[in-house]
Amino acid sequence: MSEYEWDRTTMAVVACALAGDSEGAVELLRPLPQRDTCHIAVRLAAMAADALITAAEDAGGDRAEALARWQQCILQHETEHSGEG
């Protein structure tokens, strides 16, 4: 799969997520080889990081603030889900 196709699939997965269609996103990724799925996951992470940095900058922060907020989200998620599974 070319970089263009990775980007195109990444954008389609984001569109599914925005529409609340997780099954649609799964169906887009299901037929792909693991290598392509990994590239798409990295692209999704980069897009999320850019959005978090932009949100932090809009609030007067910077990259360090975005990272601190993300770390707090991770800790909150772990606390909320500790003991499950």
C-alpha positions in Angstrom: 0.0 0.0 0.0 1.4 3.4 -0.9 1.6 6.4 1.5 -1.4 7.9 -0.4 -3.4 4.8 0.3 -2.4 4.8 4.0 -3.5 8.4 4.2 -6.7 7.8 2.4 -7.6 4.9 4.6 -6.6 6.8 7.7 -9.0 9.6 6.7 -11.7 7.1 6.1 -11.2 5.6 9.6 -11.4 9.1 11.1 -14.6 9.7 9.2 -16.0 6.5 10.7 -15.0 7.5 14.2 -16.6 10.9 13.8 -19.8 9.2 12.6 -19.7 6.8 15.6 -19.2 3.9 13.2 -16.6 1.7 14.9 -17.7 -1.3 12.9 -17.2 0.6 9.7 -13.6 1.4 10.8 -13.0 -2.2 11.6 -14.2 -3.3 8.2 -11.8 -0.8 6.5 -8.9 -2.3 8.5 -9.8 -6.0 8.6 -8.5 -6.9 5.1 -5.2 -5.1 5.4 -1.9 -6.7 6.2 -0.5 -6.0 9.6 2.2 -3.7 8.2 -0.4 -1.4 6.6 -2.6 -1.5 9.7 0.5 -0.4 11.8 1.3 2.5 9.4 -2.4 3.6 9.7 -2.2 3.4 13.5 0.9 5.6 13.5 -0.8 8.1 11.2 -3.8 8.2 13.5 -1.6 8.8 16.5 0.2 11.6 14.7 -3.1 13.2 13.9 -4.3 12.9 17.5 -1.0 14.4 18.7 -1.4 17.4 16.3 -4.9 18.0 17.5 -3.9 17.8 21.2 -1.0 20.2 20.6 -3.3 22.6 18.7 -5.9 22.5 21.6 -3.1 23.2 24.1 -1.8 26.1 22.1 -5.3 27.5 21.7 -5.6 27.5 25.5 -2.2 29.2 25.8 -0.1 26.1 26.4 2.5 24.2 24.4 3.6 20.7 23.5 4.6 20.1 27.1 1.1 21.1 28.2 -0.4 18.8 25.6 1.7 15.9 26.9 0.8 16.6 30.5 -2.9 16.6 29.7 -2.6 13.4 27.7 -0.7 11.7 30.6 -3.5 12.8 32.9 -6.1 11.3 30.6 -4.1 8.0 30.7 -4.0 8.0 34.4 -7.7 8.8 34.7 -8.5 6.0 32.3 -6.4 3.5 34.2 -8.0 4.6 37.5 -11.5 4.3 36.1 -10.8 0.8 34.6 -8.6 -0.7 37.3 -10.0 -4.0 38.5 -11.7 -4.7 35.2 -10.9 -7.7 33.1 
